[in-house]
Amino acid sequence: MAWGRLKKKKDMPGGLWSKCSACGAMVYNKELEANLMVCPECAFHHTLNARRRIEITADPGSFEEHFADLQPRDRLGFIDAIPYAEKLQKAQEKTGNAEACLAGLARIDGQPVAIAVLDFAFMGGSMGEVVGEKVTLTTELAGVKQLPLVIFSASGGARMHEGAISLMQMAKTCSALHLYRETGGFSISVMTNPTTGGVTASFATVCDLAIGEPGALIGFAGPRVIENTIRQELPQGFQRSEFLMEKGQLDCIVSRADMRETLARLMSYSPYGRKHAAQATAG
């Protein structure tokens, strides 16, 4: 038999395809990236890192990062399988960011805005001392500059490695948003997959408008924890954006392709948005 004359099939190069976690389809990575990390088969919105999120949301070259000098600290000397300090270092090397929040000023369709974006790639977007401080400082900056505020959330919740310090950020961020609103501020929270735990129980759900990306998991405790606690089967689609929209916990669901245009339109209705529009017209 002439088996020797047959060429061996070359191995397919790695990194070209990804399996959609929602529908299981194999998707060409370049096609997925061109489609804003939205599955072309089932339209599931996969997680974006913070810099890519800003890149597709803000006007090109308009983002000006603030508070980049804030660094996380292992105040408790927390040691798990891997020491917390080592986990922080690995997350910083992986993402190129100091923490799980990227914040600053930008423009969306020409409109100035203060923006804070959580990065799920950095320890699950968990909220520790620095994340809470960045969200708070960005809110205060929006008040000082009289700008609308947009916060994108993608998080597993409060960071357990920082104990009560991380839980304190829930009250701090909510307080900052309340003061901002009292002085005429306008905030929009965009909850992406996933938005859970202490982030959901604080700044992600207390803004003036609550937007969800399609199919995003949004809740406090996870569905499996709830099922095991109450010993009951949960409704179909429980804790997904569409379920929350039906129950009145979201103002709208916006696809990633339409997010930039929608944010610009909503900001233009706000007092700060109208003020800047009037100044631009007068100028």
N, C-alpha and C positions, 0 to 999 in steps of 0.2 A: 504493500500500500504506500502511496506517495504522500504520506502525512508530512514528511520533512519539507516538501516544497510549499506547503501552506504557510503563509505568514501569520504570526501571532497577532491577535487583535490588540491594538494599543490601548493602554489604560486611559480612561477619560480623565483629563486634567481636573484637579480638585479646585473648588472655589468658583465653579462656573454656574452651578445650579443650587437652588435652595428649596426645601420642602415647606410649603405653607403650613403653619401650625393650625390653621382653621379648617382647611378643606383637604389637606394632604397632597395637593398638586405640586408637581415639580416645576419650578419657575426659573427661567433663565435670569441670572442675577442682574445683568445689564438692563433687561426689560423691567425688572422689579424696581431698580433704582430710577429708571427713567419715568416710571409710573408713581414716583414719590413713595416708594415702599408700600404700595397698595397692590394686593394680589389681583392680577388680571382675570383670574378664574372666578373668585368668590367675593372680591372687593374688600377683603379683610385688611384693615389698616395696621400694618406692622409698626413696631416701635422705631422712632427716629432718635438719633442722638441730638443733643442740644444745639450744636453748631449747625447741623444740617437743618434743623427746625427753623432756626433764625434765618438761614440762607434762603429758604423757600417762602418765608413769611415777610421779612423786612425788605425794603428797597435795597438793591445792590449797593454795597459799600456804605450803607447808612448806619450800621450797627457800631456803637461806641461802648465798649465794655467798661463797666464800673465795678469796683469792689473786688477786683481780681487779686488783691494782695491779702485777702482774708484766708487764713490757713486753718484747717481743722487740727485739733489737739486731742491726744489721748489722755484726758484729765483723770480718768478712773483707772488707768493702767489695766484696761480690759484685755483678758487673755482667754481666747476660745481655742479651737484647734489651731488657729493662726492668730497671733497677737493683733489687736486692732491697729496698732501703728503700722504693722507690716501690710495689713489689708489696705490701709489708706494709701500707702506708697504704691502698691500694685495698681490700685484704681487710678491714681494720678498718672502713672506711666501708660496705662491702657487708654485713657481718654484724652490725655494732654491737658486736663483741667485740674484745678486745685480742689474743687468740690463738685457736688452733684447739682449745683445751680449756676447757670450762666445768666448774668443780669447786666442791664445797661439801658442806654437810650438808642432809639432807632426811628425810622420812618416807615410807615406802611401806606403805600399809594400816596406818598407825599405828606402824610399826616404824622407829626411827631408823636412819639409814644414812649412810655417807660415799659420795659419788658423783662420778665424773669422766666426762665425756662429750666425745668428739671431734666436731668439726664439719667435715664434708667440704666445706662451702661456703667454709671459710677455707683457701685454698691446698691443697685436696685433703686436708684433715685431717692434713697432714704433721707429723711429730714433729721439732721443733727443741728448742732449749735450754729455752724456757719451757714447752712441752708436757711434756717430760720432768720438769721441776721441779714442775709442777702435779700430775702423776700421783704423783710421789714424795711431795710434801707432803700430798696427800690420803690416801695410804697411811699415812703417819706420823700424821696426824690421826685416822684410824680406829683406830690402835693406842692413841693417848693417850686417846681417848674410849671405847675398847673397843666399837667398832661394827663391824658387817659392812661390807664394801667392795664396791661395784658399779662396774665400768668398762665403758662402751659405746665400742666402737671403730668408726670409719669413716675409713679412712686409706689414702693411697697409699704410706705408708712414711716413712722418715727424710727430712728436708728437706735436699736437696742444697745449698741456698744457705748452709748452715751447716757443711758439710764434716764433719770429724772431731768437731766439737762436738755435732752431732746424733747421730752414732753412739755417742758416750759415754752418751747417754741410755738406750740399750738395757741396758747393764750397771747403770746407776744405778737404773732402775725395777725391774729384776729383783732387785737386792740389797735394795731397800726392801720388796718383796713377800715375800722370803725371811725377813727379820727380823720382819715382821708376822706371818707364819705361825708362826714359832718361838715367838712370845709369845702364841699362842692365837687369832690372827686368822683370819677366814674371808672369802675373796674370790670374787667371781663375775665372769667376763669374758663380755660379750655381744658377739659379733662380727657386725657388720652389713655390708651391701654398700656398698663393698668394704672388706676388711681385708687389707692386703698389706704387703710389704716389711719394714722394720725394726720396725714395730709388731707384725706377726705373729710376728716372730722374737724378741720380747721380752715385754712385759707382757701382751699379748693372749692368749698361750698358756701362761702359767705360773701362772695363778690356780687356786684349788682346784676350781672348776667352770667348764667351757667350754660356753657356749650359742651356738648360731648361729641367726640369723633364716633363714627359708626362702629358698633360692635365692641366698644371699649368696656372693659371690666371696671366698674365703679362701685365701691362699697367700703365698709369698715372692715369687718371680719370677712374672710374668704368664704365662698359657698360651701366648701367641704367642712370647714369648722362649724358653720351654722347648722348644716345637716346633722353632724355628729352631736351637736349640743341639743337641738330640739327634737331629734329622732324623727324627722319628717322629710319627705321628698320636697324639694323646692320647685317652684313654678318654672315652666319653660322660659329660658332666656333671663332668668333671675340675675340681677345686678349688671346687666348689660345696658348700654345707652338707651336702647329702644324701650326696655322695661322701665327705666327711670323716667323717660320722657312721658310714657303712658301714665305714670303715677304722679306727674307734676314736679319732679325733682330736677328736671332740666328745662331750660327755655327753648332750646333747639338742638338739633343734631346737624352737624355740618361736615361734609366730606372734605378731605384734605385738599383736593383740587380747588374747592370753593372757599377755603378758609381765609385766605388773604383778602379777597374781595369782600367777604362777609364782615371781617373785622374792620376794614376801612369804612364800610357803610355804617356799622353800628357806632363806631367812634365819632363819625360825623354828626350823629344825632345828639351827642353828649354836650353839656355846657362848654367843656374845654375844647371839644372838637369844633363847635360853632364859633368859639372865640378865635381859634387859630385860623379857621376858614375866613372869618371877617378880616383878620389882620393881613392874611395873604392877599385878599381882594383889594384892601386899602393900599397895600404896598405896591 
